[in-house]
Amino acid sequence: MGIDTIEVLKFFVTAFSFVKYGKAVKLKWPDPWIEVKFIKTTKGAEGIVRKDCCVVEVGDAIGMKRIFREMGYVVVAGVMNKEEVEKTKGLVWDYIEGASSVKLALEGKVGMHPCVNRDDPKTWAASSWPDTLEGGIFPHFGVGHSRAAWFVRTRSKVQQVFEGFWGAEAHGGLLASFDSMLLWRSGEVTDKGWFHIDQNPATNPGFQNVQGLVNLVRVVEGRGGNVVVPKSHSRFAEWAEHEDYKEKIGEVKGDDWMEVWGRDAVGAVCLELLEGDMLLWDSRLVHCSNGVEGGGGGERQEEVTRAAVLVTMYPKNRVGSDVRGARMECVARGETGTHWANRVRVLGAERGAGREVEDTRVKMMRDSTDALVNGLEGVLELGGLALVG
């Protein structure tokens, strides 16, 4: 077998690699086989098991930061109550239904496909569903300024978690990321097992940021969820100098999203999360979204298997006035950002030529639906203006 044939085989094994709960599936040729262990955070009627599962209560800032430093992630239990979770899910559906109608209008397919209806799974087909990125994340239609996202950002316990995380640095106020959200349907084909980090080891050394999400649907085994590699953030500095990562670092050209080799994902775990739990992780931590088992693109989507709103916050006194002013403009334009609240960086899918298209989407969403906040005025009404700039 010639070297060219070997390289082709390596490419296809890499391109179609994925992980499944409890099964060893090869991620990277010739890396080792990786098994993802599902970690339960509940134990029958006894409730949440904290000692073994890196779970803390809201208000336990000391325990939260200790676990975060050691493991690279931590689960904060019950950040939102049942009523808040249900309201958020309703607002997420408001966004999906609105984005579906705008998508079909822009594509000239109104009447050809039904708009998504939360109560009718037959309408949840890909032809009507808003486009998604890796892990089922919505990138378009002003999602970063949806009422769902801003409702989560303005919850008192969500802010309390980040105030506890940043400590004294939070006394000057916090800035919220303009992050996205996700919702998976049963049988949906999602990208699986792309282990990566969200911080560039060459250009952003050391601890830089905490990422987070609020979980809206209980994560159970075999239904997809967040996969993390405990303590992998401690190896982050090595990758900047490691020969195996020089090419990858060059390929991302200063960006922060970088895929890692499967051998650096050994020991991966998927955490059971309850509704209203918050997961925090270090941007240096190796992680990915685990896809839904089974199903196929042609199957009817009968059930929501996963839903979450991405959210993080950053000390305001660390961010210059120029960035804070630019963030105001992002809200006015409805620009969706990333997990970097201290930078003005729109989500990758909106960059370049896509910006004009997204402007049109946002305008149509604001004109025809109530799913987005109406710029700074809308954020002010929700009590979130202090989180902008």
Residue pairs with C-beta under 8 A, 6 or more apart in sequence:
9 29
10 29
13 26
13 28
13 29
14 28
14 29
17 25
17 26
17 27
17 28
17 193
17 262
18 25
18 27
18 192
18 193
18 291
19 25
19 27
19 34
19 36
19 192
19 193
19 227
19 268
19 288
19 290
20 36
20 192
20 290
20 291
20 293
21 36
21 38
21 221
21 222
21 270
21 290
21 293
22 35
22 36
22 37
22 38
22 221
23 35
24 33
24 34
24 35
25 33
25 34
25 193
26 33
26 34
26 262
27 33
27 34
27 193
27 195
27 262
27 265
28 261
28 262
28 263
31 261
31 262
31 263
32 262
32 263
32 266
34 262
34 265
34 266
34 268
35 268
36 227
36 268
36 269
36 270
36 290
37 268
37 269
37 270
38 221
38 269
38 270
38 272
39 53
39 269
39 270
39 271
39 272
40 49
40 53
40 272
41 48
41 49
41 53
41 55
41 75
41 77
41 271
41 272
41 273
41 274
41 277
42 48
42 49
42 272
42 274
43 49
48 55
48 77
48 274
49 55
50 56
50 57
50 77
53 75
53 271
54 67
54 71
54 73
54 74
54 75
54 271
55 74
55 75
55 76
55 77
55 277
56 63
56 64
56 67
56 74
56 75
56 76
56 77
57 76
57 77
57 78
58 76
58 77
58 78
58 79
58 157
58 160
58 161
59 160
59 164
60 164
61 164
61 165
61 167
64 74
64 76
64 161
64 164
64 165
64 280
65 164
65 165
67 73
67 74
68 74
68 165
68 210
68 280
68 282
70 231
71 230
71 231
72 228
72 229
72 230
72 231
72 232
72 233
72 234
72 281
72 282
72 284
72 285
73 228
73 230
73 279
73 280
73 281
73 282
73 285
73 287
74 279
74 280
75 271
75 273
75 277
75 278
75 279
75 280
76 161
76 277
76 278
76 279
76 280
77 274
77 276
77 277
78 157
78 274
78 276
78 277
79 155
79 157
79 158
79 161
79 214
79 276
79 277
79 278
80 88
80 152
80 155
80 157
80 158
80 214
80 275
80 276
81 276
82 275
82 276
84 151
84 155
84 276
85 216
85 275
85 276
87 151
88 148
88 151
88 152
88 214
88 216
88 309
89 216
89 217
89 307
91 146
91 147
91 148
91 151
91 371
92 146
92 148
92 181
92 183
92 216
92 307
92 309
93 118
94 146
94 147
94 148
94 369
94 370
94 371
95 138
95 141
95 143
95 146
95 147
95 148
95 181
95 371
95 372
96 116
96 118
96 129
96 130
96 138
96 183
97 115
97 116
97 117
97 118
97 369
97 371
98 141
98 365
98 368
98 369
98 370
98 371
98 372
99 130
99 138
99 140
99 141
99 143
99 361
99 365
99 371
100 115
100 116
100 128
100 129
100 130
101 110
101 115
101 368
101 369
102 141
102 361
102 364
102 365
102 368
102 369
103 128
103 130
103 131
103 141
104 110
104 112
104 113
104 115
104 128
105 364
106 360
106 361
106 364
109 127
113 125
113 127
113 128
114 120
114 122
114 123
114 128
115 123
115 128
116 123
116 124
116 128
116 129
116 130
117 123
121 185
121 300
121 301
121 302
121 303
122 300
124 185
124 300
124 301
125 301
126 297
129 185
130 138
130 140
130 141
131 138
131 139
131 140
132 138
132 139
132 182
133 139
133 347
133 348
133 349
134 191
134 194
134 289
135 182
135 190
135 191
135 194
135 288
135 289
136 182
136 183
136 184
136 188
136 190
136 191
136 289
136 306
137 180
137 181
137 182
137 310
138 180
138 181
138 182
138 183
139 180
139 336
139 347
139 348
139 349
139 350
140 336
140 349
140 350
140 358
140 361
141 358
141 361
141 362
141 365
142 334
142 335
142 336
142 358
142 361
142 362
142 365
142 366
142 372
143 149
143 180
143 181
143 336
144 178
144 179
144 180
144 334
144 335
144 336
144 337
144 347
145 178
145 331
145 334
145 335
145 336
145 372
145 373
145 378
145 379
146 181
146 371
146 372
146 373
147 370
147 371
147 372
147 373
147 382
148 181
148 309
148 371
149 178
149 179
149 180
149 181
149 309
149 311
150 373
150 378
150 379
150 382
150 384
151 382
152 158
152 214
152 309
152 311
153 159
153 176
153 311
153 313
153 384
153 387
154 382
154 383
154 384
154 387
158 214
158 278
158 311
159 174
159 313
161 212
161 278
161 280
162 170
162 174
162 210
162 212
162 312
162 313
163 170
163 174
165 210
165 280
166 174
166 313
166 314
166 315
169 315
169 317
169 318
170 315
172 315
172 316
172 317
173 315
173 316
173 317
173 386
174 313
174 314
174 315
174 316
174 387
175 313
175 314
175 315
175 316
175 319
175 324
175 327
175 341
175 342
175 387
175 388
175 389
176 311
176 312
176 313
176 341
176 384
176 387
176 388
177 310
177 311
177 312
177 313
177 314
177 337
177 338
177 339
177 340
177 341
178 327
178 330
178 331
178 335
178 336
178 337
178 338
178 341
179 309
179 310
179 311
179 312
179 336
179 337
179 338
179 339
180 310
180 336
180 347
181 307
181 308
181 309
181 310
182 306
182 307
182 308
182 310
183 304
183 306
183 307
184 190
184 224
184 292
184 304
184 305
184 306
184 307
185 301
185 302
185 303
185 304
185 305
186 292
186 295
186 299
186 301
186 302
186 303
186 304
186 305
187 292
187 294
187 295
187 296
187 299
187 300
187 301
187 302
188 292
188 295
188 301
188 305
189 291
189 292
189 295
189 296
189 297
190 224
190 289
190 291
190 292
191 289
191 291
192 289
192 290
192 291
193 227
193 288
193 290
193 291
194 259
194 288
194 289
195 227
195 229
195 259
195 260
195 262
195 264
195 265
195 268
195 286
195 287
195 288
196 257
196 258
196 259
196 260
196 286
196 287
196 288
197 236
197 256
197 257
197 258
197 260
197 283
197 284
197 285
197 286
197 287
198 209
198 211
198 256
198 257
198 283
198 339
199 208
199 209
199 236
199 256
199 283
199 284
200 249
200 252
200 254
200 255
200 256
200 258
201 236
201 237
201 239
201 240
201 245
201 249
201 258
201 284
202 240
202 249
203 254
204 256
205 237
205 240
206 237
207 282
207 284
208 283
208 284
209 282
209 283
209 312
209 314
209 339
209 340
209 342
210 280
210 281
210 282
210 283
210 312
211 280
211 281
211 282
211 283
211 310
211 312
211 339
212 278
212 279
212 280
212 281
212 310
212 311
212 312
213 226
213 278
213 279
213 308
213 309
213 310
213 311
214 276
214 277
214 278
214 308
214 309
214 311
215 273
215 274
215 275
215 276
215 277
215 278
215 279
215 307
215 308
216 275
216 276
216 307
216 308
216 309
217 275
217 304
217 305
217 306
217 307
217 308
218 272
218 273
218 274
218 275
219 225
219 226
219 270
219 271
219 272
219 273
219 306
220 272
221 270
221 272
222 293
223 292
223 293
223 305
223 306
224 289
224 290
224 291
224 292
224 293
224 305
224 306
225 270
225 271
225 272
225 273
225 289
225 290
225 306
226 270
226 271
226 273
226 279
226 287
226 288
226 289
226 290
227 268
227 269
227 270
227 287
227 288
227 289
227 290
228 268
228 269
228 270
228 271
228 281
228 285
228 286
228 287
229 264
229 265
229 266
229 267
229 268
229 269
229 285
229 286
229 287
230 267
230 269
232 264
232 265
232 267
232 284
232 285
232 286
233 282
233 284
233 285
233 286
235 264
236 284
239 245
239 249
239 260
239 264
240 249
244 261
245 258
245 260
248 258
248 259
248 260
249 258
252 258
256 283
256 338
256 340
260 286
264 286
265 286
265 288
268 286
270 290
271 279
273 279
281 287
283 339
292 305
292 306
310 339
312 339
312 341
313 341
313 387
314 340
314 341
314 342
316 324
318 342
319 341
319 342
323 342
323 343
323 344
324 388
324 389
325 389
326 344
327 344
327 388
327 389
328 376
328 388
328 389
329 335
330 337
330 344
330 346
331 373
331 375
331 376
331 379
331 388
332 375
332 376
333 359
333 362
334 362
334 365
334 366
334 372
334 375
335 346
335 350
335 358
336 346
336 347
336 350
337 344
337 345
337 346
337 347
338 345
338 346
338 347
346 355
350 358
362 372
365 371
365 372
366 372
366 374
372 378
373 379
373 381
373 382
376 385
376 388
379 385
379 387
379 388
